[in-house]
């Protein structure tokens, strides 16, 4: 293990630097205060930008609410169309289960678009 070397000139130089630093503490403190002011200005600018972005996001979310509602309506319409298709298939299946003679009478008697009331 090595012993630390004692260098008196190096020690005096470091002590002189420390003394100079302590004697000029007011200048260093002014620099620190200026840095803090600059940091405060930068943070204020960032806060404004974030507020602007939040406003834009809220506006987009407001518009998207209408789009979401529209998409929900379209989903319900699609579901209704599928239900109608399923019901139509059920009616066709029921017709095929009837005897052939009865089926032909039903299909000949009714024409599409003609109601029972005449």
C-alpha positions as a Python dict, from the first residue, in 0.01 Angstrom:
ca = {
    (1, 'X'): (0, 0, 0),
    (2, 'X'): (138, 335, -98),
    (3, 'X'): (159, 625, 136),
    (4, 'X'): (8, 951, 15),
    (5, 'X'): (281, 1189, -86),
    (6, 'X'): (303, 1515, 100),
    (7, 'X'): (369, 1797, -139),
    (8, 'X'): (376, 2129, 47),
    (9, 'X'): (367, 2341, -271),
    (10, 'X'): (58, 2154, -398),
    (11, 'X'): (-110, 2196, -61),
    (12, 'X'): (-36, 2572, -59),
    (13, 'X'): (-170, 2609, -416),
    (14, 'X'): (-497, 2427, -329),
    (15, 'X'): (-536, 2632, -12),
    (16, 'X'): (-485, 2955, -209),
    (17, 'X'): (-752, 2848, -462),
    (18, 'X'): (-996, 2773, -182),
    (19, 'X'): (-927, 3109, -16),
    (20, 'X'): (-981, 3291, -347),
    (21, 'X'): (-1309, 3106, -393),
    (22, 'X'): (-1426, 3204, -45),
    (23, 'X'): (-1321, 3567, -96),
    (24, 'X'): (-1520, 3581, -422),
    (25, 'X'): (-1824, 3403, -283),
    (26, 'X'): (-2050, 3702, -357),
    (27, 'X'): (-1966, 3681, -729),
    (28, 'X'): (-2030, 3308, -732),
    (29, 'X'): (-2357, 3357, -547),
    (30, 'X'): (-2464, 3618, -805),
    (31, 'X'): (-2394, 3365, -1080),
    (32, 'X'): (-2600, 3102, -900),
    (33, 'X'): (-2888, 3348, -855),
    (34, 'X'): (-2872, 3438, -1225),
    (35, 'X'): (-2879, 3068, -1316),
    (36, 'X'): (-3185, 3022, -1095),
    (37, 'X'): (-3359, 3319, -1262),
    (38, 'X'): (-3282, 3176, -1606),
    (39, 'X'): (-3413, 2837, -1495),
    (40, 'X'): (-3730, 3002, -1369),
    (41, 'X'): (-3779, 3176, -1706),
    (42, 'X'): (-3726, 2851, -1894),
    (43, 'X'): (-3972, 2666, -1669),
    (44, 'X'): (-4231, 2944, -1717),
    (45, 'X'): (-4193, 2909, -2095),
    (46, 'X'): (-4230, 2532, -2070),
    (47, 'X'): (-4540, 2576, -1857),
    (48, 'X'): (-4699, 2794, -2127),
    (49, 'X'): (-4616, 2536, -2393),
    (50, 'X'): (-4760, 2253, -2183),
    (51, 'X'): (-5077, 2456, -2120),
    (52, 'X'): (-5110, 2514, -2495),
    (53, 'X'): (-5063, 2142, -2564),
    (54, 'X'): (-5320, 2054, -2297),
    (55, 'X'): (-5568, 2288, -2466),
    (56, 'X'): (-5505, 2121, -2800),
    (57, 'X'): (-5549, 1775, -2649),
    (58, 'X'): (-5876, 1879, -2482),
    (59, 'X'): (-6003, 2019, -2813),
    (60, 'X'): (-5915, 1695, -2993),
    (61, 'X'): (-6081, 1490, -2720),
    (62, 'X'): (-6391, 1708, -2752),
    (63, 'X'): (-6405, 1644, -3124),
    (64, 'X'): (-6331, 1275, -3078),
    (65, 'X'): (-6632, 1246, -2846),
    (66, 'X'): (-6858, 1323, -3143),
    (67, 'X'): (-6668, 1074, -3356),
    (68, 'X'): (-6697, 808, -3084),
    (69, 'X'): (-7071, 869, -3065),
    (70, 'X'): (-7100, 839, -3443),
    (71, 'X'): (-6899, 517, -3443),
    (72, 'X'): (-7124, 376, -3170),
    (73, 'X'): (-7433, 455, -3377),
    (74, 'X'): (-7279, 291, -3682),
    (75, 'X'): (-7200, -20, -3476),
    (76, 'X'): (-7561, -37, -3359),
    (77, 'X'): (-7688, 3, -3718),
    (78, 'X'): (-7458, -276, -3834),
    (79, 'X'): (-7583, -497, -3553),
    (80, 'X'): (-7944, -420, -3648),
    (81, 'X'): (-7873, -508, -4013),
    (82, 'X'): (-7719, -839, -3905),
    (83, 'X'): (-8025, -910, -3687),
    (84, 'X'): (-8254, -843, -3985),
    (85, 'X'): (-8043, -1071, -4203),
    (86, 'X'): (-8057, -1344, -3939),
    (87, 'X'): (-8435, -1307, -3913),
    (88, 'X'): (-8468, -1326, -4292),
    (89, 'X'): (-8262, -1644, -4296),
    (90, 'X'): (-8486, -1784, -4024),
    (91, 'X'): (-8798, -1710, -4231),
    (92, 'X'): (-8639, -1871, -4537),
    (93, 'X'): (-8549, -2177, -4331),
    (94, 'X'): (-8906, -2197, -4201),
    (95, 'X'): (-9041, -2175, -4558),
    (96, 'X'): (-8817, -2457, -4672),
    (97, 'X'): (-8952, -2671, -4387),
    (98, 'X'): (-9307, -2638, -4525),
    (99, 'X'): (-9440, -2888, -4776),
    (100, 'X'): (-9364, -2801, -5138),
    (101, 'X'): (-9727, -2747, -5239),
    (102, 'X'): (-9782, -2501, -4956),
    (103, 'X'): (-9459, -2317, -5033),
    (104, 'X'): (-9553, -2259, -5395),
    (105, 'X'): (-9897, -2130, -5295),
    (106, 'X'): (-9742, -1887, -5045),
    (107, 'X'): (-9479, -1759, -5285),
    (108, 'X'): (-9727, -1723, -5575),
    (109, 'X'): (-9992, -1553, -5362),
    (110, 'X'): (-9760, -1283, -5231),
    (111, 'X'): (-9561, -1058, -5453),
    (112, 'X'): (-9287, -844, -5301),
    (113, 'X'): (-9408, -497, -5205),
    (114, 'X'): (-9781, -588, -5209),
    (115, 'X'): (-9963, -556, -4877),
    (116, 'X'): (-10263, -752, -4748),
    (117, 'X'): (-10481, -442, -4742),
    (118, 'X'): (-10641, -376, -5079),
}
